[in-house]
Amino acid sequence: MSWPLGTPRPGDLVTVTERISTGLFGGAGIAPGTSAVVISCENGFFAQRVNLRADNGIGTVDVTAKLNQVRLSRRGYGLERFERRTGRLTAMRLGVAAALIGPLVIYCIRFLVFEHGTVPQLISNLTIGAVTQTVELAAYALEQPVRALLFVGCGWLLWRFAFGR
């Protein structure tokens, strides 16, 4: 809770400060640093709670959190604005994921369907390809270290954006 700004009200943007479990057994959850918008506030006898709509990477999820699990980020952000932002981020994440995973999926389908390969052959081909590309990337890093670092760094950033923490 951010006491100088007061308690959150419906429509305010908050940042999660502690993991908030979303599953029945607490395995999954909303990670610290995730943005959420306040839907409603509940004043209980022992603690105040807020109902949030949080960005979970591929859309939104509604959760209930204690007031000390969130920090007020911006007043009057609005639920509609949050939904539009989350929708744009989800579309971008899915696009980047498709660009990263698409070629692998196309190769697997082409190999299994059109070339009548078997699953063990596919696993063998993918393993040989991964080792070959790793060796070639290492050789490229020795020849062009700055370009190789940029390539790996951009790939890592795209992977992190698409698939999260």
C-alpha positions as CSV (number, residue, x, y, z in Angstrom):
1,M,0.0,0.0,0.0
2,S,1.3,3.4,-0.8
3,W,0.1,5.6,2.1
4,P,1.0,9.0,0.7
5,L,-1.4,8.5,-2.2
6,G,-4.1,6.9,-0.1
7,T,-6.0,3.7,-0.6
8,P,-6.9,2.6,-4.1
9,R,-10.4,3.3,-5.5
10,P,-12.1,1.6,-8.4
11,G,-10.5,2.5,-11.7
12,D,-7.0,3.1,-10.2
13,L,-4.0,1.4,-11.6
14,V,-2.0,-0.6,-9.0
15,T,1.2,-2.6,-9.1
16,V,1.4,-6.0,-7.4
17,T,4.1,-6.1,-4.7
18,E,3.7,-9.7,-3.5
19,R,2.7,-12.8,-5.4
20,I,-1.1,-13.2,-5.5
21,S,-2.2,-16.8,-6.0
22,T,-4.9,-17.5,-8.6
23,G,-5.1,-21.3,-8.4
24,L,-6.8,-23.5,-5.9
25,F,-3.5,-24.7,-4.4
26,G,-1.5,-21.5,-4.9
27,G,0.8,-22.8,-7.6
28,A,0.0,-20.2,-10.2
29,G,-0.3,-16.6,-9.5
30,I,0.2,-12.9,-10.4
31,A,3.9,-12.0,-10.0
32,P,5.2,-9.0,-8.3
33,G,5.5,-6.0,-10.6
34,T,2.4,-6.9,-12.6
35,S,0.0,-4.1,-13.4
36,A,-3.6,-4.4,-12.4
37,V,-6.7,-2.1,-12.2
38,V,-9.0,-1.9,-9.2
39,I,-12.5,-3.2,-9.9
40,S,-13.9,-2.8,-6.4
41,C,-12.9,-2.4,-2.8
42,E,-14.1,-4.5,0.2
43,N,-13.8,-3.2,3.7
44,G,-13.6,-6.2,6.0
45,F,-13.5,-6.4,9.8
46,F,-9.8,-7.3,10.0
47,A,-8.5,-6.3,6.6
48,Q,-9.3,-4.3,3.5
49,R,-9.3,-6.2,0.2
50,V,-9.4,-5.0,-3.4
51,N,-10.8,-6.9,-6.4
52,L,-8.3,-6.5,-9.3
53,R,-8.2,-7.3,-13.0
54,A,-4.6,-8.1,-13.7
55,D,-2.6,-8.8,-16.8
56,N,-1.5,-12.4,-16.8
57,G,0.4,-12.4,-20.1
58,I,-2.2,-13.8,-22.5
59,G,-5.2,-11.7,-21.3
60,T,-6.6,-10.7,-17.9
61,V,-7.6,-12.5,-14.8
62,D,-9.7,-11.3,-11.9
63,V,-8.2,-11.7,-8.4
64,T,-8.8,-10.5,-4.9
65,A,-5.8,-9.2,-2.9
66,K,-5.1,-7.7,0.4
67,L,-4.4,-4.0,0.4
68,N,-0.7,-4.6,1.5
69,Q,-0.1,-6.7,-1.6
70,V,-0.6,-3.8,-4.0
71,R,0.9,-0.3,-4.5
72,L,-1.1,2.5,-6.1
73,S,0.5,3.6,-9.4
74,R,-1.9,6.0,-11.0
75,R,-5.3,7.4,-10.0
76,G,-8.2,7.3,-12.4
77,Y,-6.6,5.1,-15.0
78,G,-9.9,3.4,-15.9
79,L,-10.9,-0.2,-16.6
80,E,-11.5,0.4,-20.3
81,R,-8.1,1.9,-20.8
82,F,-6.5,-1.0,-19.0
83,E,-8.5,-3.5,-21.1
84,R,-7.3,-1.8,-24.4
85,R,-3.7,-1.8,-23.2
86,T,-3.8,-5.4,-22.2
87,G,-5.5,-6.4,-25.5
88,R,-2.7,-4.7,-27.5
89,L,0.0,-6.3,-25.4
90,T,-1.6,-9.7,-25.7
91,A,-1.8,-9.3,-29.5
92,M,1.8,-8.3,-29.7
93,R,2.9,-11.2,-27.4
94,L,1.0,-13.7,-29.5
95,G,2.5,-12.3,-32.7
96,V,6.1,-12.5,-31.4
97,A,5.4,-16.0,-30.1
98,A,4.1,-17.0,-33.5
99,A,7.2,-15.5,-35.2
100,L,9.5,-17.4,-32.9
101,I,7.8,-20.8,-32.8
102,G,6.1,-20.7,-36.2
103,P,9.1,-21.9,-38.3
104,L,9.7,-24.9,-35.9
105,V,6.0,-25.9,-36.1
106,I,6.0,-25.6,-39.9
107,Y,9.2,-27.7,-40.2
108,C,7.7,-30.4,-37.9
109,I,4.4,-30.6,-39.9
110,R,6.3,-30.6,-43.2
111,F,8.6,-33.3,-42.1
112,L,6.0,-35.6,-40.6
113,V,3.2,-35.1,-43.2
114,F,4.9,-34.4,-46.5
115,E,8.2,-36.3,-46.1
116,H,6.6,-39.2,-44.2
117,G,9.2,-39.0,-41.4
118,T,8.8,-40.6,-38.1
119,V,8.9,-39.0,-34.6
120,P,12.3,-40.5,-33.7
121,Q,13.7,-39.2,-37.0
122,L,12.2,-35.8,-36.2
123,I,13.8,-35.7,-32.7
124,S,17.1,-36.8,-34.2
125,N,16.9,-34.0,-36.9
126,L,16.0,-31.4,-34.3
127,T,18.8,-32.4,-32.0
128,I,21.4,-32.4,-34.8
129,G,20.0,-29.0,-36.0
130,A,20.3,-27.5,-32.5
131,V,23.8,-28.7,-32.0
132,T,24.9,-27.5,-35.5
133,Q,23.3,-24.0,-34.9
134,T,25.0,-23.7,-31.5
135,V,28.4,-24.4,-33.0
136,E,27.7,-22.0,-35.9
137,L,26.6,-19.3,-33.4
138,A,29.8,-19.8,-31.4
139,A,31.9,-19.5,-34.6
140,Y,29.9,-16.4,-35.5
141,A,30.6,-14.9,-32.0
142,L,34.3,-15.4,-32.5
143,E,34.2,-13.7,-35.9
144,Q,31.7,-10.9,-35.2
145,P,31.3,-10.6,-31.4
146,V,29.2,-7.4,-31.5
147,R,26.7,-8.6,-34.1
148,A,26.4,-12.0,-32.3
149,L,25.8,-10.3,-29.0
150,L,23.1,-8.1,-30.6
151,F,21.5,-11.1,-32.2
152,V,21.4,-13.1,-29.0
153,G,20.3,-10.1,-26.9
154,C,17.5,-9.2,-29.3
155,G,16.4,-12.9,-29.4
156,W,16.4,-13.0,-25.6
157,L,14.4,-9.8,-25.3
158,L,11.8,-11.1,-27.9
159,W,11.5,-14.4,-26.1
160,R,11.1,-12.7,-22.7
161,F,8.4,-10.4,-24.1
162,A,6.5,-13.2,-25.7
163,F,6.7,-15.8,-22.9
164,G,7.2,-13.6,-19.8
165,R,9.4,-14.1,-16.8
